[in-house]
């Protein structure tokens, strides 16, 4: 297998090995995704929202049966997930501000509680991911998570010791997810196994990030082509612009006059995913193509500026990945097909994996890669199952 050779070497050097429980955790800007590394793994997710609360509010949540949304980490109390969105418009921190005990720490602890409801093993490995732009903060991230951890969730005390922290770029996982099966073996019908393309560009659209990378014919990140990430150009940016465009169009504003306040994310996603952007509601149809394209154009203008970095290279494929890539794929495909920022104007634009898997592909791909590493090292399969 060639497509994950480099990544397997990186992991081996960092000490990830069976049989210690190993968790894959991706605390993204919109969703947190997580899974234990084992055969038949399932990736789950929740909103990456974290808000400080008082001790009184924490105890009240426990007493009223809402303890599943609050956590005590050290001497601080936090509400996590969807409940935050209902109470306040909390922005997700970026860059260095993410990797602190005020955001990443509580979300990490909350994730462990979801993964191990009966209690966390006394010692674990964790494998976390980050956008390329956050590489300067990897040492800060590892220091934050390594060592003994104790917290309280839903009235129960959890303790563990994190022995090894491996940190890898998020987007690498999407490539592995599309090329490996759930046991870490290369898929025979993968576009990378067939080698039906030359070099390509990976465009990973997260909640608040746009990540770009050159990839070679084996599906590996080609570091010589470069990789980069940018805040403010992710799926959330397109959703925000779509809401703005709807509000500024009298036709569309009248259709959605029953919506008070911010548009539900589900409604905006439904518009982006609707056939030819014709949205149906309450027995009526509304052509939303104009507002969708106007919203996309704002973000695409920023994307083109960064794509031009790759303009001197020839590509046969452009791959769209990331959790935001599903809802925005049709829009991006139309805008990128024949894009003249690259020499090869006939480059095919493809979704990296099945639409339903886009949101979990990066996290799941890293799980597949660790399984691949263990298999390559001859680890007994029984050791992979907790």
TORKOL-4160 file (C-alpha; in steps of 0.2 Angstrom, whole numbers, padded with zeros to 4 digits, m for minus):
386
<pt num="1" X="0000" Y="0000" Z="0000"/>
<pt num="2" X="0007" Y="0017" Z="m0005"/>
<pt num="3" X="m0006" Y="0030" Z="m0001"/>
<pt num="4" X="m0003" Y="0030" Z="0018"/>
<pt num="5" X="0015" Y="0025" Z="0019"/>
<pt num="6" X="0021" Y="0042" Z="0024"/>
<pt num="7" X="0008" Y="0044" Z="0037"/>
<pt num="8" X="0011" Y="0026" Z="0044"/>
<pt num="9" X="0029" Y="0031" Z="0046"/>
<pt num="10" X="0024" Y="0047" Z="0055"/>
<pt num="11" X="0013" Y="0037" Z="0067"/>
<pt num="12" X="0026" Y="0024" Z="0070"/>
<pt num="13" X="0039" Y="0037" Z="0075"/>
<pt num="14" X="0026" Y="0045" Z="0087"/>
<pt num="15" X="0023" Y="0029" Z="0096"/>
<pt num="16" X="0005" Y="0024" Z="0092"/>
<pt num="17" X="0003" Y="0006" Z="0094"/>
<pt num="18" X="m0009" Y="m0008" Z="0101"/>
<pt num="19" X="m0016" Y="m0013" Z="0113"/>
<pt num="20" X="m0018" Y="0003" Z="0123"/>
<pt num="21" X="m0035" Y="0010" Z="0119"/>
<pt num="22" X="m0033" Y="0023" Z="0106"/>
<pt num="23" X="m0046" Y="0037" Z="0102"/>
<pt num="24" X="m0047" Y="0048" Z="0086"/>
<pt num="25" X="m0054" Y="0065" Z="0091"/>
<pt num="26" X="m0057" Y="0079" Z="0079"/>
<pt num="27" X="m0062" Y="0095" Z="0087"/>
<pt num="28" X="m0067" Y="0105" Z="0072"/>
<pt num="29" X="m0074" Y="0123" Z="0071"/>
<pt num="30" X="m0092" Y="0117" Z="0068"/>
<pt num="31" X="m0093" Y="0098" Z="0074"/>
<pt num="32" X="m0082" Y="0088" Z="0085"/>
<pt num="33" X="m0080" Y="0070" Z="0078"/>
<pt num="34" X="m0074" Y="0055" Z="0088"/>
<pt num="35" X="m0072" Y="0036" Z="0087"/>
<pt num="36" X="m0062" Y="0023" Z="0096"/>
<pt num="37" X="m0050" Y="0014" Z="0085"/>
<pt num="38" X="m0057" Y="m0004" Z="0083"/>
<pt num="39" X="m0064" Y="m0015" Z="0070"/>
<pt num="40" X="m0081" Y="m0009" Z="0065"/>
<pt num="41" X="m0078" Y="0008" Z="0072"/>
<pt num="42" X="m0092" Y="0021" Z="0071"/>
<pt num="43" X="m0089" Y="0040" Z="0070"/>
<pt num="44" X="m0101" Y="0051" Z="0081"/>
<pt num="45" X="m0101" Y="0069" Z="0082"/>
<pt num="46" X="m0109" Y="0084" Z="0091"/>
<pt num="47" X="m0108" Y="0103" Z="0090"/>
<pt num="48" X="m0091" Y="0111" Z="0095"/>
<pt num="49" X="m0099" Y="0124" Z="0106"/>
<pt num="50" X="m0092" Y="0128" Z="0124"/>
<pt num="51" X="m0098" Y="0141" Z="0135"/>
<pt num="52" X="m0092" Y="0145" Z="0153"/>
<pt num="53" X="m0107" Y="0144" Z="0166"/>
<pt num="54" X="m0108" Y="0146" Z="0185"/>
<pt num="55" X="m0107" Y="0133" Z="0198"/>
<pt num="56" X="m0125" Y="0137" Z="0202"/>
<pt num="57" X="m0130" Y="0134" Z="0184"/>
<pt num="58" X="m0120" Y="0118" Z="0183"/>
<pt num="59" X="m0128" Y="0111" Z="0199"/>
<pt num="60" X="m0145" Y="0116" Z="0193"/>
<pt num="61" X="m0143" Y="0107" Z="0176"/>
<pt num="62" X="m0138" Y="0091" Z="0186"/>
<pt num="63" X="m0153" Y="0093" Z="0197"/>
<pt num="64" X="m0165" Y="0095" Z="0183"/>
<pt num="65" X="m0159" Y="0081" Z="0172"/>
<pt num="66" X="m0149" Y="0092" Z="0160"/>
<pt num="67" X="m0132" Y="0085" Z="0166"/>
<pt num="68" X="m0128" Y="0078" Z="0149"/>
<pt num="69" X="m0124" Y="0095" Z="0143"/>
<pt num="70" X="m0113" Y="0101" Z="0156"/>
<pt num="71" X="m0095" Y="0097" Z="0163"/>
<pt num="72" X="m0084" Y="0102" Z="0177"/>
<pt num="73" X="m0066" Y="0103" Z="0172"/>
<pt num="74" X="m0054" Y="0108" Z="0186"/>
<pt num="75" X="m0062" Y="0123" Z="0195"/>
<pt num="76" X="m0072" Y="0129" Z="0180"/>
<pt num="77" X="m0090" Y="0124" Z="0173"/>
<pt num="78" X="m0095" Y="0123" Z="0155"/>
<pt num="79" X="m0110" Y="0120" Z="0145"/>
<pt num="80" X="m0106" Y="0110" Z="0129"/>
<pt num="81" X="m0115" Y="0107" Z="0112"/>
<pt num="82" X="m0132" Y="0112" Z="0106"/>
<pt num="83" X="m0138" Y="0119" Z="0122"/>
<pt num="84" X="m0125" Y="0133" Z="0120"/>
<pt num="85" X="m0133" Y="0138" Z="0103"/>
<pt num="86" X="m0150" Y="0140" Z="0111"/>
<pt num="87" X="m0144" Y="0152" Z="0125"/>
<pt num="88" X="m0131" Y="0162" Z="0116"/>
<pt num="89" X="m0122" Y="0166" Z="0100"/>
<pt num="90" X="m0105" Y="0160" Z="0105"/>
<pt num="91" X="m0091" Y="0161" Z="0092"/>
<pt num="92" X="m0078" Y="0147" Z="0091"/>
<pt num="93" X="m0061" Y="0153" Z="0094"/>
<pt num="94" X="m0047" Y="0151" Z="0081"/>
<pt num="95" X="m0028" Y="0149" Z="0081"/>
<pt num="96" X="m0019" Y="0149" Z="0098"/>
<pt num="97" X="m0035" Y="0153" Z="0108"/>
<pt num="98" X="m0042" Y="0136" Z="0104"/>
<pt num="99" X="m0029" Y="0126" Z="0113"/>
<pt num="100" X="m0033" Y="0131" Z="0131"/>
<pt num="101" X="m0043" Y="0125" Z="0146"/>
<pt num="102" X="m0057" Y="0137" Z="0142"/>
<pt num="103" X="m0061" Y="0128" Z="0125"/>
<pt num="104" X="m0051" Y="0113" Z="0119"/>
<pt num="105" X="m0049" Y="0106" Z="0136"/>
<pt num="106" X="m0068" Y="0105" Z="0141"/>
<pt num="107" X="m0072" Y="0099" Z="0124"/>
<pt num="108" X="m0059" Y="0085" Z="0125"/>
<pt num="109" X="m0065" Y="0080" Z="0142"/>
<pt num="110" X="m0083" Y="0080" Z="0136"/>
<pt num="111" X="m0078" Y="0069" Z="0121"/>
<pt num="112" X="m0070" Y="0056" Z="0132"/>
<pt num="113" X="m0086" Y="0055" Z="0143"/>
<pt num="114" X="m0096" Y="0051" Z="0127"/>
<pt num="115" X="m0084" Y="0038" Z="0121"/>
<pt num="116" X="m0082" Y="0029" Z="0138"/>
<pt num="117" X="m0099" Y="0031" Z="0147"/>
<pt num="118" X="m0095" Y="0017" Z="0159"/>
<pt num="119" X="m0078" Y="0024" Z="0163"/>
<pt num="120" X="m0062" Y="0028" Z="0154"/>
<pt num="121" X="m0048" Y="0016" Z="0154"/>
<pt num="122" X="m0034" Y="0020" Z="0167"/>
<pt num="123" X="m0022" Y="0024" Z="0152"/>
<pt num="124" X="m0026" Y="0029" Z="0134"/>
<pt num="125" X="m0018" Y="0035" Z="0118"/>
<pt num="126" X="m0026" Y="0049" Z="0109"/>
<pt num="127" X="m0025" Y="0055" Z="0091"/>
<pt num="128" X="m0030" Y="0072" Z="0087"/>
<pt num="129" X="m0031" Y="0083" Z="0072"/>
<pt num="130" X="m0029" Y="0101" Z="0067"/>
<pt num="131" X="m0030" Y="0112" Z="0052"/>
<pt num="132" X="m0014" Y="0116" Z="0043"/>
<pt num="133" X="m0014" Y="0134" Z="0049"/>
<pt num="134" X="m0013" Y="0128" Z="0067"/>
<pt num="135" X="0003" Y="0118" Z="0065"/>
<pt num="136" X="0013" Y="0131" Z="0076"/>
<pt num="137" X="0002" Y="0127" Z="0090"/>
<pt num="138" X="0004" Y="0108" Z="0090"/>
<pt num="139" X="0016" Y="0107" Z="0104"/>
<pt num="140" X="0004" Y="0118" Z="0115"/>
<pt num="141" X="m0010" Y="0105" Z="0110"/>
<pt num="142" X="0000" Y="0090" Z="0115"/>
<pt num="143" X="0005" Y="0098" Z="0132"/>
<pt num="144" X="m0013" Y="0102" Z="0135"/>
<pt num="145" X="m0019" Y="0084" Z="0133"/>
<pt num="146" X="m0004" Y="0074" Z="0140"/>
<pt num="147" X="m0004" Y="0067" Z="0157"/>
<pt num="148" X="m0017" Y="0064" Z="0171"/>
<pt num="149" X="m0034" Y="0070" Z="0168"/>
<pt num="150" X="m0049" Y="0071" Z="0180"/>
<pt num="151" X="m0066" Y="0079" Z="0177"/>
<pt num="152" X="m0084" Y="0078" Z="0182"/>
<pt num="153" X="m0098" Y="0074" Z="0169"/>
<pt num="154" X="m0116" Y="0072" Z="0173"/>
<pt num="155" X="m0112" Y="0070" Z="0192"/>
<pt num="156" X="m0099" Y="0057" Z="0189"/>
<pt num="157" X="m0080" Y="0058" Z="0191"/>
<pt num="158" X="m0069" Y="0052" Z="0177"/>
<pt num="159" X="m0051" Y="0049" Z="0178"/>
<pt num="160" X="m0037" Y="0043" Z="0165"/>
<pt num="161" X="m0020" Y="0046" Z="0160"/>
<pt num="162" X="m0016" Y="0051" Z="0142"/>
<pt num="163" X="0001" Y="0042" Z="0138"/>
<pt num="164" X="0003" Y="0047" Z="0120"/>
<pt num="165" X="m0004" Y="0061" Z="0110"/>
<pt num="166" X="m0002" Y="0060" Z="0091"/>
<pt num="167" X="m0007" Y="0076" Z="0081"/>
<pt num="168" X="m0010" Y="0075" Z="0062"/>
<pt num="169" X="m0018" Y="0087" Z="0049"/>
<pt num="170" X="m0037" Y="0085" Z="0048"/>
<pt num="171" X="m0038" Y="0083" Z="0029"/>
<pt num="172" X="m0026" Y="0069" Z="0027"/>
<pt num="173" X="m0039" Y="0058" Z="0035"/>
<pt num="174" X="m0052" Y="0061" Z="0021"/>
<pt num="175" X="m0039" Y="0054" Z="0008"/>
<pt num="176" X="m0037" Y="0039" Z="0019"/>
<pt num="177" X="m0056" Y="0037" Z="0021"/>
<pt num="178" X="m0059" Y="0036" Z="0002"/>
<pt num="179" X="m0044" Y="0024" Z="m0001"/>
<pt num="180" X="m0045" Y="0012" Z="0014"/>
<pt num="181" X="m0058" Y="0000" Z="0020"/>
<pt num="182" X="m0063" Y="m0001" Z="0039"/>
<pt num="183" X="m0049" Y="m0013" Z="0042"/>
<pt num="184" X="m0036" Y="m0002" Z="0035"/>
<pt num="185" X="m0034" Y="m0012" Z="0018"/>
<pt num="186" X="m0033" Y="m0003" Z="0002"/>
<pt num="187" X="m0049" Y="m0003" Z="m0008"/>
<pt num="188" X="m0048" Y="m0011" Z="m0025"/>
<pt num="189" X="m0060" Y="0001" Z="m0033"/>
<pt num="190" X="m0053" Y="0017" Z="m0025"/>
<pt num="191" X="m0048" Y="0030" Z="m0038"/>
<pt num="192" X="m0031" Y="0030" Z="m0030"/>
<pt num="193" X="m0029" Y="0011" Z="m0032"/>
<pt num="194" X="m0034" Y="0012" Z="m0051"/>
<pt num="195" X="m0022" Y="0027" Z="m0053"/>
<pt num="196" X="m0034" Y="0034" Z="m0066"/>
<pt num="197" X="m0028" Y="0052" Z="m0062"/>
<pt num="198" X="m0012" Y="0062" Z="m0062"/>
<pt num="199" X="m0010" Y="0075" Z="m0048"/>
<pt num="200" X="m0024" Y="0083" Z="m0040"/>
<pt num="201" X="m0030" Y="0096" Z="m0028"/>
<pt num="202" X="m0039" Y="0093" Z="m0012"/>
<pt num="203" X="m0051" Y="0106" Z="m0006"/>
<pt num="204" X="m0057" Y="0103" Z="0011"/>
<pt num="205" X="m0071" Y="0114" Z="0017"/>
<pt num="206" X="m0074" Y="0114" Z="0036"/>
<pt num="207" X="m0085" Y="0124" Z="0047"/>
<pt num="208" X="m0074" Y="0139" Z="0047"/>
<pt num="209" X="m0059" Y="0133" Z="0037"/>
<pt num="210" X="m0054" Y="0131" Z="0019"/>
<pt num="211" X="m0039" Y="0119" Z="0017"/>
<pt num="212" X="m0030" Y="0116" Z="0001"/>
<pt num="213" X="m0017" Y="0103" Z="m0004"/>
<pt num="214" X="m0008" Y="0095" Z="m0019"/>
<pt num="215" X="m0010" Y="0076" Z="m0019"/>
<pt num="216" X="m0001" Y="0064" Z="m0030"/>
<pt num="217" X="m0008" Y="0049" Z="m0040"/>
<pt num="218" X="m0006" Y="0038" Z="m0025"/>
<pt num="219" X="m0018" Y="0049" Z="m0015"/>
<pt num="220" X="m0004" Y="0056" Z="m0004"/>
<pt num="221" X="m0002" Y="0074" Z="0001"/>
<pt num="222" X="0012" Y="0080" Z="m0010"/>
<pt num="223" X="0022" Y="0092" Z="0002"/>
<pt num="224" X="0032" Y="0098" Z="m0013"/>
<pt num="225" X="0016" Y="0106" Z="m0020"/>
<pt num="226" X="0011" Y="0114" Z="m0004"/>
<pt num="227" X="m0003" Y="0114" Z="0008"/>
<pt num="228" X="m0012" Y="0128" Z="0017"/>
<pt num="229" X="m0027" Y="0133" Z="0027"/>
<pt num="230" X="m0037" Y="0149" Z="0029"/>
<pt num="231" X="m0050" Y="0154" Z="0042"/>
<pt num="232" X="m0067" Y="0162" Z="0037"/>
<pt num="233" X="m0069" Y="0153" Z="0020"/>
<pt num="234" X="m0078" Y="0137" Z="0026"/>
<pt num="235" X="m0095" Y="0130" Z="0025"/>
<pt num="236" X="m0101" Y="0142" Z="0039"/>
<pt num="237" X="m0096" Y="0157" Z="0028"/>
<pt num="238" X="m0107" Y="0151" Z="0014"/>
<pt num="239" X="m0122" Y="0148" Z="0025"/>
<pt num="240" X="m0120" Y="0166" Z="0033"/>
<pt num="241" X="m0119" Y="0173" Z="0015"/>
<pt num="242" X="m0134" Y="0163" Z="0010"/>
<pt num="243" X="m0144" Y="0170" Z="0024"/>
<pt num="244" X="m0138" Y="0188" Z="0020"/>
<pt num="245" X="m0143" Y="0186" Z="0002"/>
<pt num="246" X="m0161" Y="0179" Z="0007"/>
<pt num="247" X="m0163" Y="0194" Z="0018"/>
<pt num="248" X="m0159" Y="0206" Z="0004"/>
<pt num="249" X="m0170" Y="0198" Z="m0009"/>
<pt num="250" X="m0189" Y="0204" Z="m0007"/>
<pt num="251" X="m0195" Y="0188" Z="m0016"/>
<pt num="252" X="m0185" Y="0176" Z="m0005"/>
<pt num="253" X="m0188" Y="0187" Z="0011"/>
<pt num="254" X="m0207" Y="0186" Z="0009"/>
<pt num="255" X="m0206" Y="0167" Z="0006"/>
<pt num="256" X="m0197" Y="0165" Z="0023"/>
<pt num="257" X="m0206" Y="0178" Z="0032"/>
<pt num="258" X="m0211" Y="0165" Z="0045"/>
<pt num="259" X="m0193" Y="0163" Z="0050"/>
<pt num="260" X="m0190" Y="0174" Z="0065"/>
<pt num="261" X="m0172" Y="0178" Z="0070"/>
<pt num="262" X="m0157" Y="0168" Z="0062"/>
<pt num="263" X="m0161" Y="0155" Z="0049"/>
<pt num="264" X="m0161" Y="0137" Z="0056"/>
<pt num="265" X="m0145" Y="0128" Z="0049"/>
<pt num="266" X="m0156" Y="0114" Z="0043"/>
<pt num="267" X="m0166" Y="0126" Z="0032"/>
<pt num="268" X="m0150" Y="0133" Z="0024"/>
<pt num="269" X="m0142" Y="0116" Z="0021"/>
<pt num="270" X="m0159" Y="0110" Z="0013"/>
<pt num="271" X="m0158" Y="0124" Z="0001"/>
<pt num="272" X="m0140" Y="0120" Z="m0004"/>
<pt num="273" X="m0144" Y="0102" Z="m0006"/>
<pt num="274" X="m0160" Y="0104" Z="m0015"/>
<pt num="275" X="m0161" Y="0099" Z="m0033"/>
<pt num="276" X="m0155" Y="0113" Z="m0044"/>
<pt num="277" X="m0158" Y="0124" Z="m0029"/>
<pt num="278" X="m0177" Y="0123" Z="m0030"/>
<pt num="279" X="m0182" Y="0123" Z="m0012"/>
<pt num="280" X="m0199" Y="0116" Z="m0007"/>
<pt num="281" X="m0209" Y="0120" Z="0009"/>
<pt num="282" X="m0227" Y="0120" Z="0014"/>
<pt num="283" X="m0232" Y="0114" Z="m0003"/>
<pt num="284" X="m0223" Y="0129" Z="m0012"/>
<pt num="285" X="m0207" Y="0129" Z="m0022"/>
<pt num="286" X="m0195" Y="0143" Z="m0023"/>
<pt num="287" X="m0180" Y="0145" Z="m0035"/>
<pt num="288" X="m0165" Y="0149" Z="m0024"/>
<pt num="289" X="m0152" Y="0147" Z="m0037"/>
<pt num="290" X="m0149" Y="0166" Z="m0038"/>
<pt num="291" X="m0146" Y="0168" Z="m0019"/>
<pt num="292" X="m0136" Y="0152" Z="m0018"/>
<pt num="293" X="m0124" Y="0158" Z="m0032"/>
<pt num="294" X="m0123" Y="0175" Z="m0025"/>
<pt num="295" X="m0118" Y="0168" Z="m0008"/>
<pt num="296" X="m0105" Y="0156" Z="m0015"/>
<pt num="297" X="m0097" Y="0169" Z="m0026"/>
<pt num="298" X="m0092" Y="0179" Z="m0010"/>
<pt num="299" X="m0083" Y="0164" Z="m0003"/>
<pt num="300" X="m0077" Y="0158" Z="m0020"/>
<pt num="301" X="m0068" Y="0174" Z="m0024"/>
<pt num="302" X="m0058" Y="0171" Z="m0008"/>
<pt num="303" X="m0055" Y="0153" Z="m0013"/>
<pt num="304" X="m0049" Y="0158" Z="m0031"/>
<pt num="305" X="m0036" Y="0169" Z="m0023"/>
<pt num="306" X="m0028" Y="0155" Z="m0014"/>
<pt num="307" X="m0030" Y="0142" Z="m0028"/>
<pt num="308" X="m0019" Y="0153" Z="m0039"/>
<pt num="309" X="m0005" Y="0147" Z="m0029"/>
<pt num="310" X="m0007" Y="0130" Z="m0039"/>
<pt num="311" X="m0009" Y="0138" Z="m0056"/>
<pt num="312" X="0007" Y="0133" Z="m0063"/>
<pt num="313" X="0004" Y="0114" Z="m0060"/>
<pt num="314" X="m0007" Y="0102" Z="m0070"/>
<pt num="315" X="m0021" Y="0092" Z="m0062"/>
<pt num="316" X="m0033" Y="0079" Z="m0068"/>
<pt num="317" X="m0044" Y="0080" Z="m0053"/>
<pt num="318" X="m0051" Y="0092" Z="m0040"/>
<pt num="319" X="m0057" Y="0083" Z="m0024"/>
<pt num="320" X="m0070" Y="0091" Z="m0013"/>
<pt num="321" X="m0069" Y="0085" Z="0005"/>
<pt num="322" X="m0073" Y="0091" Z="0023"/>
<pt num="323" X="m0090" Y="0092" Z="0032"/>
<pt num="324" X="m0095" Y="0108" Z="0023"/>
<pt num="325" X="m0091" Y="0100" Z="0006"/>
<pt num="326" X="m0107" Y="0090" Z="0006"/>
<pt num="327" X="m0119" Y="0105" Z="0006"/>
<pt num="328" X="m0108" Y="0115" Z="m0005"/>
<pt num="329" X="m0102" Y="0102" Z="m0018"/>
<pt num="330" X="m0115" Y="0106" Z="m0032"/>
<pt num="331" X="m0111" Y="0125" Z="m0030"/>
<pt num="332" X="m0092" Y="0122" Z="m0030"/>
<pt num="333" X="m0093" Y="0110" Z="m0044"/>
<pt num="334" X="m0102" Y="0122" Z="m0055"/>
<pt num="335" X="m0090" Y="0136" Z="m0051"/>
<pt num="336" X="m0074" Y="0125" Z="m0052"/>
<pt num="337" X="m0078" Y="0115" Z="m0068"/>
<pt num="338" X="m0067" Y="0123" Z="m0081"/>
<pt num="339" X="m0059" Y="0135" Z="m0068"/>
<pt num="340" X="m0046" Y="0145" Z="m0077"/>
<pt num="341" X="m0035" Y="0147" Z="m0062"/>
<pt num="342" X="m0027" Y="0131" Z="m0067"/>
<pt num="343" X="m0018" Y="0125" Z="m0083"/>
<pt num="344" X="m0029" Y="0109" Z="m0085"/>
<pt num="345" X="m0046" Y="0117" Z="m0088"/>
<pt num="346" X="m0054" Y="0100" Z="m0090"/>
<pt num="347" X="m0050" Y="0094" Z="m0072"/>
<pt num="348" X="m0064" Y="0083" Z="m0065"/>
<pt num="349" X="m0072" Y="0089" Z="m0049"/>
<pt num="350" X="m0077" Y="0075" Z="m0038"/>
<pt num="351" X="m0083" Y="0073" Z="m0020"/>
<pt num="352" X="m0070" Y="0064" Z="m0010"/>
<pt num="353" X="m0082" Y="0051" Z="m0003"/>
<pt num="354" X="m0101" Y="0047" Z="m0002"/>
<pt num="355" X="m0111" Y="0062" Z="0003"/>
<pt num="356" X="m0117" Y="0055" Z="0019"/>
<pt num="357" X="m0099" Y="0051" Z="0025"/>
<pt num="358" X="m0092" Y="0068" Z="0021"/>
<pt num="359" X="m0094" Y="0075" Z="0039"/>
<pt num="360" X="m0085" Y="0060" Z="0047"/>
<pt num="361" X="m0073" Y="0056" Z="0033"/>
<pt num="362" X="m0058" Y="0065" Z="0040"/>
<pt num="363" X="m0060" Y="0057" Z="0058"/>
<pt num="364" X="m0064" Y="0040" Z="0051"/>
<pt num="365" X="m0049" Y="0040" Z="0039"/>
<pt num="366" X="m0037" Y="0043" Z="0053"/>
<pt num="367" X="m0045" Y="0028" Z="0062"/>
<pt num="368" X="m0042" Y="0018" Z="0046"/>
<pt num="369" X="m0024" Y="0023" Z="0045"/>
<pt num="370" X="m0020" Y="0018" Z="0063"/>
<pt num="371" X="m0029" Y="0001" Z="0059"/>
<pt num="372" X="m0018" Y="0000" Z="0044"/>
<pt num="373" X="m0002" Y="0003" Z="0054"/>
<pt num="374" X="m0007" Y="m0010" Z="0067"/>
<pt num="375" X="m0010" Y="m0023" Z="0053"/>
<pt num="376" X="0006" Y="m0019" Z="0044"/>
<pt num="377" X="0015" Y="m0022" Z="0061"/>
<pt num="378" X="0007" Y="m0039" Z="0063"/>
<pt num="379" X="m0004" Y="m0034" Z="0078"/>
<pt num="380" X="m0017" Y="m0048" Z="0082"/>
<pt num="381" X="m0034" Y="m0042" Z="0077"/>
<pt num="382" X="m0041" Y="m0046" Z="0094"/>
<pt num="383" X="m0029" Y="m0033" Z="0102"/>
<pt num="384" X="m0038" Y="m0020" Z="0091"/>
<pt num="385" X="m0055" Y="m0022" Z="0100"/>
<pt num="386" X="m0057" Y="m0015" Z="0117"/>
